[in-house]
Amino acid sequence: MPALPLESAGAYVAAAYIVFLALVVIYVAIIGRKVGRLERELTELDDVTRDRER
């Protein structure tokens, strides 16, 4: 006998998938912000080094 009847278990499975998807989206957003910040900092450092070379 299953722990939950199959009729009510579907809602829990759907909720678990939604929570997992939300966590993945949040993680990707955080990493995207970090990559964007690193790109800006690298561009700024590149500009500073080019100014020093002139």
C-alpha positions in Angstrom: 0.0 0.0 0.0 1.5 3.4 -1.0 2.1 6.0 1.7 -0.3 8.4 -0.1 -3.1 7.6 -2.4 -2.1 8.2 -6.0 -4.9 10.7 -6.5 -3.4 13.1 -3.9 0.3 12.4 -4.5 0.2 14.1 -7.8 -0.2 17.5 -6.2 2.8 17.0 -4.0 4.9 15.8 -6.9 3.9 18.9 -8.9 4.7 21.2 -5.9 8.1 19.5 -5.5 8.9 20.1 -9.2 7.8 23.8 -9.0 9.9 24.3 -5.9 12.9 22.7 -7.6 12.4 24.7 -10.8 12.2 27.9 -8.7 15.4 27.1 -6.9 17.2 26.5 -10.2 15.9 29.8 -11.7 17.1 31.7 -8.6 20.5 30.0 -8.7 20.9 30.8 -12.4 19.9 34.5 -11.7 22.4 34.8 -8.9 25.2 33.3 -11.1 24.2 35.6 -14.0 24.5 38.6 -11.8 27.9 37.5 -10.6 29.1 36.9 -14.1 27.8 40.3 -15.2 29.6 42.0 -12.3 32.8 40.2 -13.1 32.5 41.3 -16.8 32.1 44.9 -15.8 35.1 44.7 -13.4 37.3 43.1 -16.1 36.3 45.8 -18.6 37.1 48.4 -16.1 40.5 46.8 -15.3 41.2 46.5 -19.0 40.5 50.2 -19.5 42.8 51.1 -16.6 45.7 49.0 -18.0 45.2 50.5 -21.4 45.3 54.0 -19.9 48.5 53.2 -18.1 50.2 51.9 -21.3 49.6 55.2 -23.1 
